[in-house]
Amino acid sequence: MSVPKDIKERYEKLKSEVEEHNYRYYVLASPVISDQEYDKLFKELVELEKKYPELKSSDSPTQRVGGIVLEGFQKVNHSVLMLSLDNTYNEEEILEFHKRVLKNLKKENVEYLCELKIDGVSVALRYKDGVLSQAITRGDGTVGEDITENVKTIPAIPLRLRKNVSIEVRGEIYMPKKEFVRINSEREEKGLPIFANPRNSTAGTLKLLNSSEVAKRKLNCFMYYVINPQNYNLKTQEEALNFLKEIGFRVNPNYKKAESIEEVVEFWESWNSKRKELEYEVDGIVVKVNNFEFQRLLGETVRSPRWAIAFKFKADQKETKLENIKFQVGSTGIITPVAEFVPIQLEGTIVRRASLHNFDYIKERDIRAGDYVIVKKAGGIIPQVIGPVKEKRTGEEKVVTPPKSCPVCGGKVGKIRESEVAIRCLNPSCPEKLLRSLENFVSRNAMNIQGIGPKILKRMVESKLLKDVSDLYYLNEEKIRSLGEGIGDKTVENILNQIEQSKSRELDRLINGLGVPNIGTKTAKDLANHFKTLDNLMKANFDELIEIEGIGEDIANSIIKFFSQEEVKKIIKKLKEAGVKTGQKEIKEKEGPLKGLIICQTGVLSRMTRQEFAEYVESLGAVFNENLTKRTNLLVVGENPGSKVEKAQKYGTVIMSEEEFFEKYEKN
Ligand code: IVH
């Protein structure tokens, strides 16, 4: 089928409109339309590509959601060696650099351009006639790896430039501090090794083989280098930065021209204190001779250019005495070693403890109780023990080994999956685990039962009012009053009210609250959306689970194992009996000609969008599911269907065309 001319035109227009809004949002940070309006345009683009796959081009903004899974990364030769920079840490060394530059140029003075040194991963981007053709890692400087598919998911990297130039540029991809913290806490929750700093997590993300996973992590970038600037008539680094901006790249705004080396030092000093306020990590400034002709005259050594130098900030890290390593038991039983040290001031706050994450972390760094250790804030936020000061050892320090039993209840400990670094308390009725699981259950992300804080929960556990999370729903006035001191009428009423209200929370909150190991907020939402009821989720088998995007084999196994436990089944039964809502059962039980059916759809329908279709079938009593699984009863097929048809044939699912379906189920 050839694509009609007006559709082609609409497609090109949409593509550039979406990219333009993307540019305004991510590069200029000044959007002109609302998120909803943007989503609408984006959706139209997706629908057009679905209907006319031949339209789809490599510079389409739809590429940004990822979806390509690679087996590995291809090696690519760099066009120009990707050099690194010499480092200095103090004023004397920067003065020496300045003197060397003047001597080599035989000049009295020279102009510098000072930029921030972004602590990320460098990347080379190639554009052919304005379209992104290849993104390459630094590698060893001569040969890098092709990470194009992953880089396409970064919204600040233009897929098409604002001028049709063929060009190679370089810059830094980084992970914002906030995202780094989010990812690490998710990893800790899942028992995975954590990233030491935003640079490592950026590097780790760029080397993921599934680009949809990359798209989920909020990477960003700044570009700062043009290869062969003479081709674009650029004479200075300052002009190059302006040119980069002009053609659509995100350029760090915090650069400054310095007429003297004193101004360079001033710039360095001012950013040394201001850097904390930035949303990304910088580890120094880069000082570049501004004039390209002078750069060329200065040339480079095998390692680094003679025209630039990195003037690093002193890392804000301090030495302190690690007094004790405590073991903390989390809600899923994970035993986390925590360092308690003599309090120190770091980046504006007093720090007295830091998670040591897991026992591999301690072993790799040989951290011992009683050691002097170096502490810093990872990503400028999370206190982290970098390692011991071994010279200061007295011989009194104690090697810390994983506990043989739970430090709180004495129960058995072990790993629930071989791939995990975490060690867990395996006793289902460990009081500490119970306390943590209750804290998780009432927390804001889960059942959001305000008014029951950690202190009251602890008293309730100690006085055996709560033996599992479901007991919350069997509390009454008498039981709460039995806690004694400090429990007034108001408190009792408030607690009971809050608990009552929480009975009708959404399913994802309940899933979160139950504390399934390895499941974060996002996965809980995906599971709730997919299965609709807790019963469905509990019945789900391995094949069904791994079909859901973002759920791998480990998580699927973990879910199955969790729900197969007798204690868990008992808790869920008790929750139900107490009237806690466990999903959108009412939809399934709704009367209608499609009552009890699970329906899935593929391809483009002529009479309504997918969302409208979902609402339509649900109004007739069915459950609509995005994914096709063995439990799906009916697949409705529109134009240009996807792989679901084949799957449905394999499972023996009933398949109907759009016409057949509406003939049968048209509402009158
Ligand atoms: S210029 C030929 N400018 O720092 C040298 N590099 O330690 C080109 N970096 O490999 C580098 N911010 O990954 C330059 N504003 C900036 C930078 C920057 C971060 C990184 C880059 C480089 C490393 C050198």
Residues whose N, C-alpha, C, O or C-beta is under 5 A from the ligand:
A	BS01	IVH	L83 S84 L85 E115 L116 K117 I118 V121 S122 E172 Y224 V286 P305
